[in-house]
Amino acid sequence: MPYREVDFLIVHIRAGLTWSRIAATSHHEARRQRGRAQARKAYDRALALQEKAALKQNEAARVRTNMEYLRSELRRLGEDV
């Protein structure tokens, strides 16, 4: 089964959320900073993919909800998004 644009978007969003959790829970400053940077990179990539993707209405709603959650996590970590 071929991958669709929404699959790549969700992968980047999930990766961003994973990295944001690492950043939020780590006791090591270097790991926090790396997690925050990787989460932001995943967010930026998902944002770029989202602009180009032709999504169905239900897919767009799912992506939008997850992007909002990732954005809120990044803000909590101090990112200006």
C-alpha positions as a Python dict, from the first residue, in 0.01 Angstrom:
ca = {
    (1, 'M'): (0, 0, 0),
    (2, 'P'): (154, 333, -101),
    (3, 'Y'): (206, 602, 159),
    (4, 'R'): (-8, 909, 136),
    (5, 'E'): (75, 1267, 227),
    (6, 'V'): (-125, 1242, 547),
    (7, 'D'): (91, 948, 659),
    (8, 'F'): (409, 1156, 630),
    (9, 'L'): (244, 1445, 812),
    (10, 'I'): (138, 1224, 1101),
    (11, 'V'): (486, 1071, 1125),
    (12, 'H'): (643, 1415, 1159),
    (13, 'I'): (383, 1528, 1412),
    (14, 'R'): (430, 1215, 1623),
    (15, 'A'): (807, 1255, 1608),
    (16, 'G'): (769, 1617, 1720),
    (17, 'L'): (549, 1514, 2010),
    (18, 'T'): (796, 1244, 2112),
    (19, 'W'): (1085, 1489, 2106),
    (20, 'S'): (882, 1747, 2300),
    (21, 'R'): (811, 1486, 2570),
    (22, 'I'): (1182, 1407, 2589),
    (23, 'A'): (1261, 1777, 2623),
    (24, 'A'): (994, 1831, 2888),
    (25, 'T'): (1090, 1537, 3107),
    (26, 'S'): (1467, 1520, 3077),
    (27, 'H'): (1688, 1612, 3371),
    (28, 'H'): (1983, 1688, 3143),
    (29, 'E'): (2004, 2032, 2986),
    (30, 'A'): (2171, 1908, 2668),
    (31, 'R'): (1898, 1649, 2616),
    (32, 'R'): (1628, 1910, 2680),
    (33, 'Q'): (1779, 2144, 2423),
    (34, 'R'): (1825, 1868, 2166),
    (35, 'G'): (1469, 1745, 2220),
    (36, 'R'): (1333, 2096, 2182),
    (37, 'A'): (1532, 2155, 1862),
    (38, 'Q'): (1425, 1822, 1712),
    (39, 'A'): (1060, 1885, 1804),
    (40, 'R'): (1077, 2225, 1634),
    (41, 'K'): (1238, 2073, 1326),
    (42, 'A'): (961, 1811, 1304),
    (43, 'Y'): (698, 2084, 1346),
    (44, 'D'): (849, 2298, 1072),
    (45, 'R'): (866, 2001, 834),
    (46, 'A'): (505, 1902, 909),
    (47, 'L'): (397, 2261, 854),
    (48, 'A'): (566, 2267, 513),
    (49, 'L'): (410, 1933, 418),
    (50, 'Q'): (69, 2047, 539),
    (51, 'E'): (75, 2348, 306),
    (52, 'K'): (140, 2126, 4),
    (53, 'A'): (-82, 1830, 93),
    (54, 'A'): (-417, 1763, -65),
    (55, 'L'): (-604, 1625, 234),
    (56, 'K'): (-957, 1499, 270),
    (57, 'Q'): (-1175, 1686, 517),
    (58, 'N'): (-1140, 1426, 795),
    (59, 'E'): (-763, 1401, 739),
    (60, 'A'): (-728, 1779, 750),
    (61, 'A'): (-918, 1792, 1080),
    (62, 'R'): (-697, 1520, 1230),
    (63, 'V'): (-379, 1692, 1115),
    (64, 'R'): (-500, 2032, 1237),
    (65, 'T'): (-583, 1895, 1584),
    (66, 'N'): (-246, 1723, 1617),
    (67, 'M'): (-57, 2027, 1487),
    (68, 'E'): (-233, 2246, 1744),
    (69, 'Y'): (-128, 2006, 2018),
    (70, 'L'): (234, 2001, 1898),
    (71, 'R'): (232, 2381, 1871),
    (72, 'S'): (109, 2410, 2231),
    (73, 'E'): (381, 2171, 2349),
    (74, 'L'): (647, 2374, 2168),
    (75, 'R'): (517, 2695, 2325),
    (76, 'R'): (531, 2528, 2665),
    (77, 'L'): (898, 2454, 2594),
    (78, 'G'): (960, 2820, 2509),
    (79, 'E'): (946, 2807, 2130),
    (80, 'D'): (793, 3102, 1947),
    (81, 'V'): (551, 2929, 1710),
}
